[in-house]
Amino acid sequence: MRKILVIGSGKSASSLLKYLLDKSASENLFITVSDLNLNAAKKLIGNHQNAKAILLDVFDETSRTEAIKNADIVVSMLPARFHIEVAKDCILLGKHMVTASYVSPEMQALDEDAKTKGLVLMNEIGVDPGIDHMSAMQVLDRIRNNGGKIILFESFTGGLVAPESDNNLWNYKFTWNPRNVVTAGQGGTAKFLQEGTYKYIPYNRLFRRTEFLDIDNYGRFEVYANRDSLKYQSVYGLDNVKTLYRGTMRRVGFSRAWNIFVTLGMTDDSYTIDDSENMSYRDFINAFLTYSPFDSVELKLRHALKIDQDDIVWDKLIELDIFNAEKKVGLKKATPAQILQKILMDSWTLDTNDKDMIVMYHKFGYEKDGKKYQIDANMVVLGEDQTYTAMAKTVGLPVAMATLAILNKKITSPGVQIPITKEVYEPILKELETFGVSFHEKEVPYLGYNPLNN
């Protein structure tokens, strides 16, 4: 049997494993799922005859290399920073590898070695990055093949709570790694291109520079800029484009409220707070406000940030219970970001019956025969339950499909790569449609950029 090693059985692995197990008999597959949490791995595969779960510490070189040696292809579902050691072993042992994470400089450095050995190291094949690449390239290639010249490309994605589970004032719950949500946008200035002009947004202003967009049947959303929208300019063949903007989607009003935490410094992950384990939530908030022997924490916060008592933003803060003097942080030597995450998880953790939602939106502007045209495309995927979430579906299915395609020699181009070629995106997007993951396109009058943001 052909052996697939899946390292990591976290929240995004459920749909990946179900797909591979469902195909295991017809495709002659045996799947080994490895994790530090053996019970989690066992739970996802059940008693399936073509799978087994093993205990694996990815930092244990001996057991890691032994597991990789026994596989034909390796799927790493680890946190992004842990992929590189697995990738090095794959190069050394001559194994193909698939991940959903962004290509790191360390991963890119393995490109020549992978090509020399004829190995495929496929990355960025999840949802964002992943489905965004494939769906964008499909339309971009189609426009260019029909004689169009791309002048505008915008792309936005959001991991959100499904409408039926949207029951808090923030219209938000954690549907993926909470740490990434809390620290989003840090580490650099957001940069993008609008109508031929380079635009820059520093982190302290990121959540006050938003734009709106509407998705049919799902209402209005707001978007804030990703850190580097120009990262894929050459990769997508958009060197001469006038507008290039990538961002993250939230429900309207989220960013204005979130900006309070940014302004106060609560999303900082660069230092630790003394005696944090004994702090109450109220103490934590007060630590970022001026001293006053008379004013309450609530009053100081409202005065510092000029928040009226009847402002919905104030209601959102109250809803998070951040002024509670009894609840303890309980984290030793924690950073502000870690404490904020702990507080938010009290309110934003999905309930047992909650469902999540992935929303993606692309805007393509192009010229042809002297006229300007625009195509809007959007995708909405709703989760089934807490195991087969929309996030797991849109991350795991493309990973699984790429893994099988590499095994079947349908994806053969060696090296460190992302899914931007027709041999990769065309069959995967077609198969994703059978799982309800599809884009709805419509031609609209060319609107170009938003003049309010010029």
N, C-alpha and C positions, 0 to 999 in steps of 0.2 A: 504494500500500500504506500501511497505517497504521503509523506509525513509533514505536517504543519505544526510549528511551535508558536503558540501565542503566549507572549510574556506580559502578564498583567490582566486581571479580570475585574477591573473597575467598572464604573457606571456606563462607560461607552462600549463595553465589550459584549453586552447581551445580544444585540442584533447581529453583530459580527459572528458570534459563535453559533447562533441559531441558523444563520445562512449556511455556514460551513458544515454544520451537522446535518442539515437537511439535504445537502449535496454530497455527503460523505459516501453513501452507497453507490450512487451513479457515477461519481468522479473518483472513486477508489481512494478516499482520503482517511487518514487517521490524525486526529487533532489532539495535541498535548497542550493543556492549559497550565501555566505555571504562575505561582503567586506566593507572596509571603503569607497571605491569608488563604490557607488550603480550603477551608470551608466555603469561602466565597467562590473559589474556582469550581469546587464540586457542585455547588448549587446551580451554577449556570449550565453545566453539562448533564446533570442528573445521572441516570444510569445508562447513558448512551453507549452502545457497544463499540462505537468507533471513536471513542475519546477517553482520555484519562486526565486526572489532575495531579500535579506534582508540586511539592514545596520547593520554592526557588528564591534564594537571596541573590539579586542581580549583582551585588557587590562581592559575592563569593566566586572568584574567578574559576575555580575548579569545576563547581557544579554548573556554572553558567556555560562554560565552553563545552562541557559534556552534553548538556541539553541541546545546544546549537549544533554540535557535531552530528547528533542523531536525527536532525531535521533536514528536509529538502528546501524549506523556505521558512523564514522567521518573521512573525508579525510582532512588533513592539508597541504595546499599548501603555507603556510606562510614561511618567512625566517626561516632558521634552528633554530636560537636562540629563536624563539617564540613557538616552538612545545611543550615545556615541560609543560607549564600551561594547554594547551589543553589535553595533555596526562594524567596529574593528575586528571583532571575532568573526563576523560574517565574511569579511574580506579575507581574513586569514584561513578560514575553513571552507571558503568557496560556496557560500550560501546567499541566495537572494534575500532581500529584506524589504518590508513595507512598514511605514509609519504614517500617522495622520498629522504629524507636527511640522512646523516650519523648518526649513533647511537652515541649520546653524552653520557658522563659518567652519567649525570642526568637521561637520558632516560633509560640507562642500569640498573640504580638503581631501576627502577620500575618493573623489570623482575619477581621477586618473587610474588609481589602483583598481577600482571597480570595473572600469572599461578594459583594463589590461586582462582582468580575469573573466570578462564577459558576464559580469553580475549586474543585476538591476537592483538599485537602491531607490525605491519609490517613496517619496515623501509628499506631504501636503495633499493627501488623498482622503481627507475627511469631509467636513462641511465648509468650514471657513478657517483654514484654507482647505480647498478640495473641490466641492461642488461649485463654489464660486468661480474657481479657475476654469473648470470644464464647461460650465454653462456659458460663461463669458466668451471663451475661445470659440465655442460652437457658433455663436452669433457673429462675433467679429470676423471669423473666417468666412462665413456665409456672405456677409456684407462685402468684404474685399473680393471674394470670388465673383460677385455679381457687378463688380466695377465701382463699388462705393469707396469713398475715402473717409475714414473715421476722424471726426473732429471733437467728439465728446464721449467720455465713458465715466459713469458713476456706478458705484456698487456698495450696497449696505446690507449688513446681516445682523440679526438679533436673536439671542436665545432668551425667550420670554415665557411667561405663564400663559396657558391657554385661556381664552375668554371665559369659559365656564368656571375656571379656578381663580380668576382675577378678582380677589376679594379684599385687597388692602388699598390704602390711599396712594401708595407708590406705584400701583399697577405692576408690581415686580416681585419675583421670588427667585432664589438661586436655583438655576437649572443646570449649572456646570460649576467648575471650580470657583468657590467663593473668593479665594485669595486673588485670583485674576480679575474678578469684578472690582474688588476694593482698590487694587493698585493699577487699574486700567488707565492708560494715558501717561503714566509716569516714565521718566528716563529719557525724555527728549521732547523737542518741539514738533507738533504736528505740522506736516507740510504737504501741500497739494497744489494743483494748477487749475486756475479758473480764467477762461478766455485769454489764455496766453500769459497770464500774470501769476507769478509764484506767490502763494499765500502761506503764512506761518501763524500758528497759534500756540503760544506757550501753555504749559500745563495749568497755570493758575487762571487761564481764561478759557480753557478748552470747553468747559461745560456751560459757558454762557454764549458760545458761538454755535448755535444749532440751526438746523434747517428742518422743514416739515415735508413729509410725503404721505400720500394716501394709498392704501392697499384695498382693492375692491373687496367688499364684504367684511373687512377687518378694521376699517376706520383709519384714523390718523396716527402717525408716528413721528418722532423727532429723531434726528441723527446728529452725532458728533464725530469729528474727524478722527481717523486712525492716525497713528504716530507718523507713518511714512507712506503716503498714497502713491509715491513715485517709485516704490520698490519694484513694481512689476511693469514699469513703463516700457522698457526694452523687451522684457520677456513676452509681453503681450503684443509686441510690434507696434507700439503707440508713440514712437519717438517724435512724431510731428503733430500729435494731438493738441488741441487747444485747452481742453478741460479734462482733468483726471483727478477723481476724488473718491476715496474709499472711506467708509465709516461704520459706526456701530449704531444699531437701532434700539430705541426705548420708546415707551409710551410718553405722550406729551406731558411735560411737567416734571418728569423724573430728574432731568439734568439740572434744573434750577434749584431743586431741593438738595440734590447730591453736592452741588457746589458749596453748600454750607460746610460740609465735612472737609472739602478741599481747602477752603479759605481758612478754616481754623487749624489745619495741619493734621487732622485725624487720619488721613490716608497715608501718612509718611511711614515708610518701612525701613528707615535707615538708622534708627537708634532705638534703644529700649528705655522703658519707663521704670524708675525705681519703685519698689514695693507694689508693683502692679497687681500681684495676686490678692492683696488686701484692699484694693480700691473698689469702691462701689461704682456703678454706672454713672451716678451723679458726680462722684469725685473725678472720674475721667473727663467728663465734660468741663467741669470747673477748672481742671488743670490747664485748659487752653484759654481761660478767660481772666480778665484783670481782677485784682483783689478789691473787695469792697466789704466793709464791716456791716453794711446795711442792706444792700441789694441781694435778692435771691439769685440763684444760678439762672433761672428762667429769665428774669429781668435783665441780667447782664448779657445773656445771649441775644435776646431780642434787640437790646440797645446796640450791641456791637455790630450786628448784621442788619440792623434796620428792618426787622421783621414785625409787621403789624400783628396784633393778637388775632385778628379775623382773617389773616392770610392762610390759605390752604397749606402753605409750606409749614406753618407752625403746627397745624393739625397732624401733618406727616411726622414731624419730630415727636410729638406727644404719643403718636401711635407706636413708635419704636420703644417706648418706655425708657428713654435714655436718661431721664431725670430720677430714676428709681434709686433711693438711698439704701435699699436693703440688698438688692442683687449685687453680688460680688463678681469681679472680673475673673478671679481664680486662675490667672495665667502668670507664671513667674517670668520676670525679665522680658515682658512682651513689648513689641513695638506698638505704636499707635494704630497701625493698620491691622495688626493681629487682634487688638482689643476691639476695634470697630467691627471687625469681622465676627467676633464672638457675640457682640451685641445684636448685630443684624441677623445672625443665624437664629436667634430666638423668634424673630418675626417672619423671616423670609425663607425658612426651610419648608419645602413642599410637604403638605399633609398627605396622608396615606392615599386619599382618593383624588389628589390633585393631578393635573396633566400639564405638560409643558408644550411649548410651541417654538418652532424655528421659522423665522421670516427672512426672506432674502429678496432684494430688489436691485435690478440693473436698469440703467438708462444708457441707451446707445444713440449718439447723434452722428449723422454722416451726410456727406455731400455726394450727389450723383447727377450728372448732366446739368450742372448749374443750380440745382435745387437742394434744399436741406430737408432731411427727414429725421424722425425720431422713433425708436422702438423702446417701449417699456416692457420689462419682463419681471414677473414676481413668482415666488414659490412660498407656499405656506404648508408646513407639515405639523400635524398635531400628534402628541404622544398617545399611546394606548393605555399605559399604566406606569407605575413607578419602576418597573423593570425594563419594559420596552418603550422608552421615552423617545420623543422626537429627536433629542440630541443623540441618543444611542443609535437610532435608525439612520440619521443623516451622516454620522461619523463612521459607524461600523459597517454599513452596507457597502459604501465605496471601497473601504479597506479590504473587505472580504472579496469583492468582485475583482479588484486589482490583483489580489493574492492568487486567485484561481486563474486569472488570465495569464499571469507570469508563469505559473506551473504548466499551463497548457500552451505555452510559447506563442501566445497571441500578443503579448507585450514582450518585445525582445531587445529594444534599444538599451544598451548597457550604460552604466554610470549613475551618478546621483541625479535624480530628475524629479520633476513635478508634472502633474497630469495636464499638459497643455497641447499635446499632439493628438492628431485625429485617431491614431491607432489606440489611444488610451480613452479619450473622452467620448467618442461616438458610441461604442458598445456599452460602456458603463452608464451613460445617461439614458440610453434606450432601455436597459434592464431596470434602472431605477424607476422608470415610469410604471413598470409592472408592480412596484411596491408603493405606488402613490406619491412618489417623489418626482414632481414634474413642474415645469415652468409654464406660465400663461403669458403669452406675448400679445401685445397690441400696438398697432401703429397709431401714433398721436401727432398732432401738429408740433413742429420743432419749437421747443421752448428755450433751449440753450440753458445758460446758467441763470441762477436767481439774481436779478438785478439788485435786490436788497443787500446782497452779500458781495457786491463788486468791490 
